């Protein structure tokens, strides 16, 4: 009997792969939230630096202002 489409044995690994990806989703979301929180904290610290420290790092107030305008999810 000729078969058309995907066999049952070929479909099982795809479902298993999808289940693995879905089970990892909460961890990936949590990791993203932690990264966003860390990025926001780093930007707050950058904003608190004085001009002397910024100059030592090769940054200007304009550079800092540009960084602070970015949303937390953008690196």
Gaussian input, Z-matrix of N, CA and C with variables (Angstrom, degrees):
# hf/3-21g

backbone

0 1
 N
 C     1     B1
 C     2     B2     1     A1
 N     3     B3     2     A2     1     D1
 C     4     B4     3     A3     2     D2
 C     5     B5     4     A4     3     D3
 N     6     B6     5     A5     4     D4
 C     7     B7     6     A6     5     D5
 C     8     B8     7     A7     6     D6
 N     9     B9     8     A8     7     D7
 C    10    B10     9     A9     8     D8
 C    11    B11    10    A10     9     D9
 N    12    B12    11    A11    10    D10
 C    13    B13    12    A12    11    D11
 C    14    B14    13    A13    12    D12
 N    15    B15    14    A14    13    D13
 C    16    B16    15    A15    14    D14
 C    17    B17    16    A16    15    D15
 N    18    B18    17    A17    16    D16
 C    19    B19    18    A18    17    D17
 C    20    B20    19    A19    18    D18
 N    21    B21    20    A20    19    D19
 C    22    B22    21    A21    20    D20
 C    23    B23    22    A22    21    D21
 N    24    B24    23    A23    22    D22
 C    25    B25    24    A24    23    D23
 C    26    B26    25    A25    24    D24
 N    27    B27    26    A26    25    D25
 C    28    B28    27    A27    26    D26
 C    29    B29    28    A28    27    D27
 N    30    B30    29    A29    28    D28
 C    31    B31    30    A30    29    D29
 C    32    B32    31    A31    30    D30
 N    33    B33    32    A32    31    D31
 C    34    B34    33    A33    32    D32
 C    35    B35    34    A34    33    D33
 N    36    B36    35    A35    34    D34
 C    37    B37    36    A36    35    D35
 C    38    B38    37    A37    36    D36
 N    39    B39    38    A38    37    D37
 C    40    B40    39    A39    38    D38
 C    41    B41    40    A40    39    D39
 N    42    B42    41    A41    40    D40
 C    43    B43    42    A42    41    D41
 C    44    B44    43    A43    42    D42
 N    45    B45    44    A44    43    D43
 C    46    B46    45    A45    44    D44
 C    47    B47    46    A46    45    D45
 N    48    B48    47    A47    46    D46
 C    49    B49    48    A48    47    D47
 C    50    B50    49    A49    48    D48
 N    51    B51    50    A50    49    D49
 C    52    B52    51    A51    50    D50
 C    53    B53    52    A52    51    D51
 N    54    B54    53    A53    52    D52
 C    55    B55    54    A54    53    D53
 C    56    B56    55    A55    54    D54
 N    57    B57    56    A56    55    D55
 C    58    B58    57    A57    56    D56
 C    59    B59    58    A58    57    D57
 N    60    B60    59    A59    58    D58
 C    61    B61    60    A60    59    D59
 C    62    B62    61    A61    60    D60
 N    63    B63    62    A62    61    D61
 C    64    B64    63    A63    62    D62
 C    65    B65    64    A64    63    D63
 N    66    B66    65    A65    64    D64
 C    67    B67    66    A66    65    D65
 C    68    B68    67    A67    66    D66
 N    69    B69    68    A68    67    D67
 C    70    B70    69    A69    68    D68
 C    71    B71    70    A70    69    D69
 N    72    B72    71    A71    70    D70
 C    73    B73    72    A72    71    D71
 C    74    B74    73    A73    72    D72
 N    75    B75    74    A74    73    D73
 C    76    B76    75    A75    74    D74
 C    77    B77    76    A76    75    D75
 N    78    B78    77    A77    76    D76
 C    79    B79    78    A78    77    D77
 C    80    B80    79    A79    78    D78
 N    81    B81    80    A80    79    D79
 C    82    B82    81    A81    80    D80
 C    83    B83    82    A82    81    D81
 N    84    B84    83    A83    82    D82
 C    85    B85    84    A84    83    D83
 C    86    B86    85    A85    84    D84
 N    87    B87    86    A86    85    D85
 C    88    B88    87    A87    86    D86
 C    89    B89    88    A88    87    D87
 N    90    B90    89    A89    88    D88
 C    91    B91    90    A90    89    D89
 C    92    B92    91    A91    90    D90
 N    93    B93    92    A92    91    D91
 C    94    B94    93    A93    92    D92
 C    95    B95    94    A94    93    D93
 N    96    B96    95    A95    94    D94
 C    97    B97    96    A96    95    D95
 C    98    B98    97    A97    96    D96
 N    99    B99    98    A98    97    D97
 C   100   B100    99    A99    98    D98
 C   101   B101   100   A100    99    D99
 N   102   B102   101   A101   100   D100
 C   103   B103   102   A102   101   D101
 C   104   B104   103   A103   102   D102
 N   105   B105   104   A104   103   D103
 C   106   B106   105   A105   104   D104
 C   107   B107   106   A106   105   D105
 N   108   B108   107   A107   106   D106
 C   109   B109   108   A108   107   D107
 C   110   B110   109   A109   108   D108
 N   111   B111   110   A110   109   D109
 C   112   B112   111   A111   110   D110
 C   113   B113   112   A112   111   D111
 N   114   B114   113   A113   112   D112
 C   115   B115   114   A114   113   D113
 C   116   B116   115   A115   114   D114
 N   117   B117   116   A116   115   D115
 C   118   B118   117   A117   116   D116
 C   119   B119   118   A118   117   D117
 N   120   B120   119   A119   118   D118
 C   121   B121   120   A120   119   D119
 C   122   B122   121   A121   120   D120
 N   123   B123   122   A122   121   D121
 C   124   B124   123   A123   122   D122
 C   125   B125   124   A124   123   D123
 N   126   B126   125   A125   124   D124
 C   127   B127   126   A126   125   D125
 C   128   B128   127   A127   126   D126
 N   129   B129   128   A128   127   D127
 C   130   B130   129   A129   128   D128
 C   131   B131   130   A130   129   D129
 N   132   B132   131   A131   130   D130
 C   133   B133   132   A132   131   D131
 C   134   B134   133   A133   132   D132
 N   135   B135   134   A134   133   D133
 C   136   B136   135   A135   134   D134
 C   137   B137   136   A136   135   D135
 N   138   B138   137   A137   136   D136
 C   139   B139   138   A138   137   D137
 C   140   B140   139   A139   138   D138
 N   141   B141   140   A140   139   D139
 C   142   B142   141   A141   140   D140
 C   143   B143   142   A142   141   D141
 N   144   B144   143   A143   142   D142
 C   145   B145   144   A144   143   D143
 C   146   B146   145   A145   144   D144
 N   147   B147   146   A146   145   D145
 C   148   B148   147   A147   146   D146
 C   149   B149   148   A148   147   D147
 N   150   B150   149   A149   148   D148
 C   151   B151   150   A150   149   D149
 C   152   B152   151   A151   150   D150
 N   153   B153   152   A152   151   D151
 C   154   B154   153   A153   152   D152
 C   155   B155   154   A154   153   D153
 N   156   B156   155   A155   154   D154
 C   157   B157   156   A156   155   D155
 C   158   B158   157   A157   156   D156
 N   159   B159   158   A158   157   D157
 C   160   B160   159   A159   158   D158
 C   161   B161   160   A160   159   D159
 N   162   B162   161   A161   160   D160
 C   163   B163   162   A162   161   D161
 C   164   B164   163   A163   162   D162
 N   165   B165   164   A164   163   D163
 C   166   B166   165   A165   164   D164
 C   167   B167   166   A166   165   D165
 N   168   B168   167   A167   166   D166
 C   169   B169   168   A168   167   D167
 C   170   B170   169   A169   168   D168
 N   171   B171   170   A170   169   D169
 C   172   B172   171   A171   170   D170
 C   173   B173   172   A172   171   D171
 N   174   B174   173   A173   172   D172
 C   175   B175   174   A174   173   D173
 C   176   B176   175   A175   174   D174
 N   177   B177   176   A176   175   D175
 C   178   B178   177   A177   176   D176
 C   179   B179   178   A178   177   D177
 N   180   B180   179   A179   178   D178
 C   181   B181   180   A180   179   D179
 C   182   B182   181   A181   180   D180
 N   183   B183   182   A182   181   D181
 C   184   B184   183   A183   182   D182
 C   185   B185   184   A184   183   D183
 N   186   B186   185   A185   184   D184
 C   187   B187   186   A186   185   D185
 C   188   B188   187   A187   186   D186
 N   189   B189   188   A188   187   D187
 C   190   B190   189   A189   188   D188
 C   191   B191   190   A190   189   D189
 N   192   B192   191   A191   190   D190
 C   193   B193   192   A192   191   D191
 C   194   B194   193   A193   192   D192
 N   195   B195   194   A194   193   D193
 C   196   B196   195   A195   194   D194
 C   197   B197   196   A196   195   D195
 N   198   B198   197   A197   196   D196
 C   199   B199   198   A198   197   D197
 C   200   B200   199   A199   198   D198
 N   201   B201   200   A200   199   D199
 C   202   B202   201   A201   200   D200
 C   203   B203   202   A202   201   D201
 N   204   B204   203   A203   202   D202
 C   205   B205   204   A204   203   D203
 C   206   B206   205   A205   204   D204
 N   207   B207   206   A206   205   D205
 C   208   B208   207   A207   206   D206
 C   209   B209   208   A208   207   D207
 N   210   B210   209   A209   208   D208
 C   211   B211   210   A210   209   D209
 C   212   B212   211   A211   210   D210
 N   213   B213   212   A212   211   D211
 C   214   B214   213   A213   212   D212
 C   215   B215   214   A214   213   D213
 N   216   B216   215   A215   214   D214
 C   217   B217   216   A216   215   D215
 C   218   B218   217   A217   216   D216
 N   219   B219   218   A218   217   D217
 C   220   B220   219   A219   218   D218
 C   221   B221   220   A220   219   D219
 N   222   B222   221   A221   220   D220
 C   223   B223   222   A222   221   D221
 C   224   B224   223   A223   222   D222

   B1=1.4455
   B2=1.5289
   B3=1.2952
   B4=1.4657
   B5=1.5237
   B6=1.2997
   B7=1.4676
   B8=1.5117
   B9=1.2712
   B10=1.4622
   B11=1.5095
   B12=1.2920
   B13=1.4536
   B14=1.5123
   B15=1.3204
   B16=1.4533
   B17=1.5211
   B18=1.3187
   B19=1.4557
   B20=1.5278
   B21=1.3093
   B22=1.4670
   B23=1.5177
   B24=1.3214
   B25=1.4628
   B26=1.5236
   B27=1.3086
   B28=1.4668
   B29=1.5306
   B30=1.3241
   B31=1.4635
   B32=1.5172
   B33=1.3149
   B34=1.4653
   B35=1.5258
   B36=1.3406
   B37=1.4674
   B38=1.5344
   B39=1.3248
   B40=1.4590
   B41=1.5277
   B42=1.3310
   B43=1.4667
   B44=1.5172
   B45=1.3140
   B46=1.4668
   B47=1.5225
   B48=1.3256
   B49=1.4644
   B50=1.5311
   B51=1.3229
   B52=1.4659
   B53=1.5186
   B54=1.3144
   B55=1.4678
   B56=1.5198
   B57=1.3221
   B58=1.4700
   B59=1.5215
   B60=1.3264
   B61=1.4666
   B62=1.5207
   B63=1.3281
   B64=1.4670
   B65=1.5214
   B66=1.3296
   B67=1.4597
   B68=1.5233
   B69=1.3357
   B70=1.4658
   B71=1.5267
   B72=1.3074
   B73=1.4652
   B74=1.5303
   B75=1.3307
   B76=1.4710
   B77=1.5354
   B78=1.3139
   B79=1.4626
   B80=1.5241
   B81=1.3238
   B82=1.4633
   B83=1.5222
   B84=1.3252
   B85=1.4651
   B86=1.5255
   B87=1.3109
   B88=1.4595
   B89=1.5250
   B90=1.3264
   B91=1.4660
   B92=1.5270
   B93=1.3229
   B94=1.4688
   B95=1.5238
   B96=1.3225
   B97=1.4644
   B98=1.5235
   B99=1.3251
   B100=1.4650
   B101=1.5268
   B102=1.3197
   B103=1.4689
   B104=1.5210
   B105=1.3216
   B106=1.4706
   B107=1.5198
   B108=1.3264
   B109=1.4611
   B110=1.5290
   B111=1.3181
   B112=1.4673
   B113=1.5265
   B114=1.3237
   B115=1.4648
   B116=1.5319
   B117=1.3261
   B118=1.4605
   B119=1.5305
   B120=1.3295
   B121=1.4658
   B122=1.5322
   B123=1.3274
   B124=1.4704
   B125=1.5229
   B126=1.3067
   B127=1.4686
   B128=1.5169
   B129=1.3292
   B130=1.4793
   B131=1.5220
   B132=1.3102
   B133=1.4703
   B134=1.5230
   B135=1.3230
   B136=1.4586
   B137=1.5257
   B138=1.3160
   B139=1.4632
   B140=1.5268
   B141=1.3163
   B142=1.4666
   B143=1.5299
   B144=1.3327
   B145=1.4630
   B146=1.5273
   B147=1.3333
   B148=1.4637
   B149=1.5341
   B150=1.3306
   B151=1.4706
   B152=1.5277
   B153=1.3163
   B154=1.4701
   B155=1.5188
   B156=1.3228
   B157=1.4682
   B158=1.5317
   B159=1.3184
   B160=1.4597
   B161=1.5278
   B162=1.3402
   B163=1.4626
   B164=1.5260
   B165=1.3308
   B166=1.4658
   B167=1.5334
   B168=1.3104
   B169=1.4665
   B170=1.5273
   B171=1.3347
   B172=1.4575
   B173=1.5149
   B174=1.3362
   B175=1.4635
   B176=1.5165
   B177=1.3126
   B178=1.4561
   B179=1.5285
   B180=1.3076
   B181=1.4731
   B182=1.5259
   B183=1.3244
   B184=1.4687
   B185=1.5270
   B186=1.3250
   B187=1.4715
   B188=1.5227
   B189=1.3198
   B190=1.4694
   B191=1.5228
   B192=1.3304
   B193=1.4652
   B194=1.5268
   B195=1.3260
   B196=1.4628
   B197=1.5291
   B198=1.3130
   B199=1.4622
   B200=1.5313
   B201=1.3173
   B202=1.4620
   B203=1.5257
   B204=1.3128
   B205=1.4658
   B206=1.5213
   B207=1.3170
   B208=1.4615
   B209=1.5269
   B210=1.3314
   B211=1.4701
   B212=1.5289
   B213=1.3108
   B214=1.4669
   B215=1.5190
   B216=1.3222
   B217=1.4569
   B218=1.5244
   B219=1.3260
   B220=1.4668
   B221=1.5102
   B222=1.3185
   B223=1.4581
   B224=1.5075
   A1=108.86
   A2=119.75
   A3=121.43
   A4=110.49
   A5=114.98
   A6=119.54
   A7=109.15
   A8=114.14
   A9=119.65
   A10=107.84
   A11=116.42
   A12=119.39
   A13=111.63
   A14=115.65
   A15=122.69
   A16=110.45
   A17=116.30
   A18=120.14
   A19=109.76
   A20=115.79
   A21=119.75
   A22=111.82
   A23=116.98
   A24=118.78
   A25=111.31
   A26=117.68
   A27=120.26
   A28=111.12
   A29=117.46
   A30=121.05
   A31=111.77
   A32=118.30
   A33=120.92
   A34=113.60
   A35=119.30
   A36=118.19
   A37=112.42
   A38=117.01
   A39=118.75
   A40=111.33
   A41=115.87
   A42=118.85
   A43=111.03
   A44=116.61
   A45=120.46
   A46=110.14
   A47=116.73
   A48=120.99
   A49=110.25
   A50=116.68
   A51=120.66
   A52=110.47
   A53=117.73
   A54=121.05
   A55=110.43
   A56=117.36
   A57=120.86
   A58=110.38
   A59=116.39
   A60=120.10
   A61=111.37
   A62=116.88
   A63=120.21
   A64=111.44
   A65=117.19
   A66=119.26
   A67=110.99
   A68=117.43
   A69=121.16
   A70=111.96
   A71=117.49
   A72=121.18
   A73=113.46
   A74=120.28
   A75=118.73
   A76=112.80
   A77=117.09
   A78=120.20
   A79=110.92
   A80=116.72
   A81=120.13
   A82=111.28
   A83=117.51
   A84=121.01
   A85=110.82
   A86=116.57
   A87=121.04
   A88=110.66
   A89=117.01
   A90=121.41
   A91=111.23
   A92=116.37
   A93=120.23
   A94=110.75
   A95=117.00
   A96=120.45
   A97=111.78
   A98=116.72
   A99=120.13
   A100=111.53
   A101=116.57
   A102=120.45
   A103=110.31
   A104=117.49
   A105=120.97
   A106=110.57
   A107=116.28
   A108=120.25
   A109=110.43
   A110=116.78
   A111=121.10
   A112=110.78
   A113=116.60
   A114=121.18
   A115=110.64
   A116=117.10
   A117=120.94
   A118=110.49
   A119=117.43
   A120=121.27
   A121=110.50
   A122=116.74
   A123=119.86
   A124=111.07
   A125=117.35
   A126=120.12
   A127=111.64
   A128=116.31
   A129=118.95
   A130=110.67
   A131=117.02
   A132=121.10
   A133=110.79
   A134=116.39
   A135=120.83
   A136=110.56
   A137=116.77
   A138=121.17
   A139=111.27
   A140=117.32
   A141=121.02
   A142=112.99
   A143=118.18
   A144=120.59
   A145=110.78
   A146=115.04
   A147=118.29
   A148=109.93
   A149=115.22
   A150=120.93
   A151=112.56
   A152=117.03
   A153=120.46
   A154=110.73
   A155=116.90
   A156=120.58
   A157=111.20
   A158=116.35
   A159=119.25
   A160=110.79
   A161=115.85
   A162=119.88
   A163=110.21
   A164=117.09
   A165=120.90
   A166=111.41
   A167=116.28
   A168=121.66
   A169=111.64
   A170=117.01
   A171=120.33
   A172=113.27
   A173=116.75
   A174=121.82
   A175=110.41
   A176=115.60
   A177=121.39
   A178=108.60
   A179=116.22
   A180=120.14
   A181=110.16
   A182=116.88
   A183=119.92
   A184=110.49
   A185=116.88
   A186=120.49
   A187=110.49
   A188=115.50
   A189=120.66
   A190=109.98
   A191=116.46
   A192=119.94
   A193=110.81
   A194=116.44
   A195=120.57
   A196=110.63
   A197=117.29
   A198=121.19
   A199=111.05
   A200=116.54
   A201=120.24
   A202=112.65
   A203=117.21
   A204=120.43
   A205=112.39
   A206=117.35
   A207=120.48
   A208=110.30
   A209=116.77
   A210=118.62
   A211=110.22
   A212=116.30
   A213=120.78
   A214=113.16
   A215=117.68
   A216=119.15
   A217=112.65
   A218=117.28
   A219=119.74
   A220=110.59
   A221=116.15
   A222=121.07
   A223=111.18
   D1=121.00
   D2=-179.96
   D3=-71.22
   D4=143.66
   D5=179.18
   D6=-108.24
   D7=143.66
   D8=174.72
   D9=-119.13
   D10=142.37
   D11=179.64
   D12=82.81
   D13=-153.14
   D14=-173.22
   D15=-95.55
   D16=140.07
   D17=176.04
   D18=-77.46
   D19=164.32
   D20=179.91
   D21=-64.26
   D22=-36.53
   D23=-179.40
   D24=-69.07
   D25=-29.99
   D26=177.70
   D27=-75.82
   D28=-27.08
   D29=-178.86
   D30=-75.96
   D31=-30.19
   D32=-177.17
   D33=-61.54
   D34=-46.69
   D35=179.13
   D36=-61.55
   D37=-35.37
   D38=178.13
   D39=-63.46
   D40=-42.95
   D41=178.80
   D42=-65.16
   D43=-39.49
   D44=178.75
   D45=-64.39
   D46=-41.49
   D47=178.71
   D48=-63.61
   D49=-42.92
   D50=178.58
   D51=-63.16
   D52=-41.88
   D53=179.27
   D54=-63.22
   D55=-39.63
   D56=178.18
   D57=-63.81
   D58=-44.31
   D59=179.60
   D60=-63.96
   D61=-40.58
   D62=-179.92
   D63=-68.75
   D64=-36.45
   D65=179.87
   D66=-70.19
   D67=-25.16
   D68=178.86
   D69=-83.67
   D70=-11.06
   D71=-176.54
   D72=-58.66
   D73=-47.13
   D74=179.34
   D75=-59.54
   D76=-38.43
   D77=178.79
   D78=-66.98
   D79=-41.11
   D80=178.10
   D81=-64.27
   D82=-39.36
   D83=177.36
   D84=-65.48
   D85=-42.46
   D86=178.33
   D87=-61.93
   D88=-44.08
   D89=177.53
   D90=-60.72
   D91=-41.02
   D92=178.84
   D93=-64.17
   D94=-43.16
   D95=178.60
   D96=-62.42
   D97=-41.28
   D98=177.08
   D99=-63.49
   D100=-40.98
   D101=178.87
   D102=-64.47
   D103=-41.66
   D104=178.90
   D105=-64.08
   D106=-42.14
   D107=179.53
   D108=-63.97
   D109=-42.95
   D110=178.55
   D111=-63.07
   D112=-43.02
   D113=-179.98
   D114=-62.80
   D115=-42.34
   D116=178.67
   D117=-63.66
   D118=-40.80
   D119=179.09
   D120=-65.41
   D121=-41.61
   D122=179.04
   D123=-63.61
   D124=-37.31
   D125=178.37
   D126=-68.96
   D127=-36.25
   D128=175.68
   D129=-64.18
   D130=-41.28
   D131=178.54
   D132=-65.30
   D133=-40.17
   D134=177.64
   D135=-61.00
   D136=-40.93
   D137=-179.92
   D138=-65.85
   D139=-26.52
   D140=-177.05
   D141=-84.06
   D142=-10.32
   D143=-178.25
   D144=-70.97
   D145=146.41
   D146=177.80
   D147=-83.37
   D148=169.22
   D149=-175.02
   D150=-60.76
   D151=-34.41
   D152=179.98
   D153=-63.42
   D154=-46.16
   D155=179.16
   D156=-66.03
   D157=-39.50
   D158=177.85
   D159=-62.47
   D160=-41.59
   D161=179.31
   D162=-62.87
   D163=-40.02
   D164=177.25
   D165=-60.23
   D166=-31.73
   D167=-179.79
   D168=-87.54
   D169=-5.91
   D170=-178.86
   D171=79.73
   D172=25.63
   D173=-179.18
   D174=-115.93
   D175=152.46
   D176=175.15
   D177=-112.23
   D178=171.64
   D179=175.62
   D180=-62.80
   D181=-32.84
   D182=177.80
   D183=-65.47
   D184=-39.31
   D185=176.62
   D186=-61.62
   D187=-42.99
   D188=179.94
   D189=-64.88
   D190=-44.56
   D191=179.69
   D192=-60.29
   D193=-40.88
   D194=178.68
   D195=-63.58
   D196=-40.30
   D197=179.08
   D198=-67.30
   D199=-38.12
   D200=-178.48
   D201=-70.72
   D202=-21.58
   D203=179.33
   D204=-76.30
   D205=-18.14
   D206=-178.67
   D207=-69.64
   D208=143.93
   D209=172.98
   D210=-69.34
   D211=159.11
   D212=-173.76
   D213=-62.58
   D214=-25.15
   D215=-176.86
   D216=-85.23
   D217=-8.53
   D218=179.42
   D219=-96.69
   D220=127.50
   D221=-179.65
   D222=-77.25

